Amino acid sequence: MTEQATAGAVRTLTLSKSINEGLRRALTDDDKVVVMGEDIGELGGVFRVTDGLKAEFGPQRVIDTPLAEAGIIGTAVGLAYRGYRPVCEIQFDGFIYPGFDQIVAQVAKLHARTNGDVRMPITIRVPFGGGIGSVEHHSESPEAYFAHTAGLRVVTCSNPQDAYSMLREAIASDDPVLFFEPKRRYWTKGEVDLEHVPDQSMERARVLTSGTDITLVAYGPLVPTALDAAAAASEDGISVEVIDLRSLQPVDFDAVAASVRVTGRLIVTHEAQRFGGMGAEISATITERCFEFLESAPERVTGFDTPYPPAAFEDHFLPDMDRILDAVDRSMGRRNSLSEWRFDG
Amino acid sequence: MLLTHSGEYVQLLTPRGERVDAPGFDPWVADIGSAELRSLYEDMLISRRLDTEATALQRQGEIGLWPPLLGQEAAQVGSAHALRQSDFVFGSYRENAVAYCRGVDLTTMISVWRGNANAGWNPYDISMAAPAIIIGAQTLHAVGYAMGCDFDASDDISIAYFGDGATSQGDVNEAMVFAASYAAPVIFFCQNNQYAISEPVGVQATKPIADRAPGFGIPSIRVDGNDVLAVFAATAIAADRARSGNGPTFIEAVTYRMGPHTTSDDPTRYRSDDELAEWRAKDPLDRVERYLTRIGALDDTETARISEHSDTVARELRAAIRALRPPEPLSFFDNVFAEPNRHLARQRSQHEAYLASFDGGELS
């Protein structure tokens, strides 16, 4: 924290307002930053994250685009060639797929395929996750597709301060960054130091509660849920160390491994479907690195391998505190929902 | 908004080498005298020589693959010369005559086809982007770049080269929407070479491709793509429109891919000898040679000089290939990211240890 980080710079903001302030600061500090997306200008975005920015910076800095995601990402590539630093908004998680080719075949690869001659400092903001009772394609968690793609950095924030500082770091990065915003936490309030200087800490995981029995890894919207579960477990005498992963590519395996070497147990939770997800990668890597420290098999508490269901079902689909606590019991070798379970299929 | 009428195309030089009037287009080639036309001819001839040399080098196993541009020399050389060096080119993998005109280093160009590199030249050295292999993707990049030129209040422009097959891609259509909405200073240069690998253009379009652009609010010009003067004029008009703040223009250069899609392709499976003969009669070089000879601008001395020049360039290409050395095995880990990446550094280190585990220290 710098000397300038005085009380005057610390404000209580919602997570969405923190992102708005992060964009404002980036637009102010660097005239090569342009913000582009659907409905982000006059309307201020469907979540009002870009509220007021077009009026302040004008239509060439805050660009309402045609309704075409490949077009948004593809023109951002051209702007990056020209020396710009585009920040693209994808309106909802499930709308990113029309832009997928431009992201994985162009944005992700251009630095490598030009031997570093061309940089792609593009930030792609994506509101993601469920829990808001919305219609289909509005509640998805597509982060693993991008974490799997070489050449992309993938991050997600869980609180207003991280939303502000990680976004500024993402925009300042010379690499493309997928910036996943937990949309059901947009209205969460917290203190934000607006003078926080981007410091390349974005890819570091953060230990939120220290514990000795179980390492519980969460990111984005499920971090508060994980903290609730840890508090409930502690009442039961189980000490849970909650880690907010923050960066999904690269993953701070050093931090997770250090924790598991103490606790001997690992639970990973995310909203995304389980198969081939972040939980699989983290469980596999930690098993490779910490095999001899493990007291039990890593557990995953995730969405199911179904399409994201209609809103009436989402409380079943989304991991919650009780499902995490059930995994805590399993991890600890205590009686749990699967103790008597048999499957003959 | 259609600058040419549907189905027609602009021609200034007939296949027999006759200069014909094309009102509205003639003024744009007024500065191309016999010396300038001879220079365009020289670039076309050298492009063809490079192309046939590369094809031969593939047959000899020196490179793995080559996408010939045989037959498209006028479309590429004519358009390339109507641009400024500060304009930015976004092309596909077949725009190697454009790259030659922009002064590409042959070693970097050919390294891609030898399998040593993914994209070859430094785009900023010749203001020409890394070639796009995903069909049509580069058109959006060209539009974004042009938007940046506009934001910078620069009179630089960009040009997107793509083929008839690309016009079916969503990216190309989105590119035209964005270009029209922002009046981006960009040229859409479609080389309709009649084939997308084996599929004739009729699979992509049942009407002239140039007719599509006006539906996006973009004026279009259809030219004889084998006529270097017509192509130059159309591109100069489009560039002037872009520089003057009048936004995008679409050019359909009607040409023919006389060779295979790539050296791995066999065009005899999908097109006839008669068709090829028909287009051979419309060869882009022959007509310029006939015209220049008739007006006395291509005598034996000049022909010998140009021939010697093309021999030299072909020798340089061959030497460039032979001088290429296998890249360092671990260098494919480099430049995945611009900034340090701990995960990848660890993986690279493990692979380095694996290579070091072999006798002699490296897997050979």
Interface residues (C-beta under 8 A of the other chain):
Chain A: V34 Q60 T65 P66 A68 A70 G71 I73 G74 T75 A76 V77 G78 L79 A80 Y81 R82 G83 Y84 P86 P98 D101 Q102 A105 Q106 K109 L110 H111 A112 R113 T114 N115 G116 D117 V118 R119 P121 A150 G151 R153 S173 D174 D175 E203 Q249 P250 V251 F253 D254
Chain B: F88 F90 A117 N118 A119 N122 P123 Y124 A129 A130 A132 I134 A137 T139 L140 H141 A142 V143 G144 Y145 A146 M147 G148 C149 D150 F151 D152 S158 G170 D171 E174 A175 V177 F178 S181 D334 N335 V336 F337 A338 E339 N341 R342 H343 L344
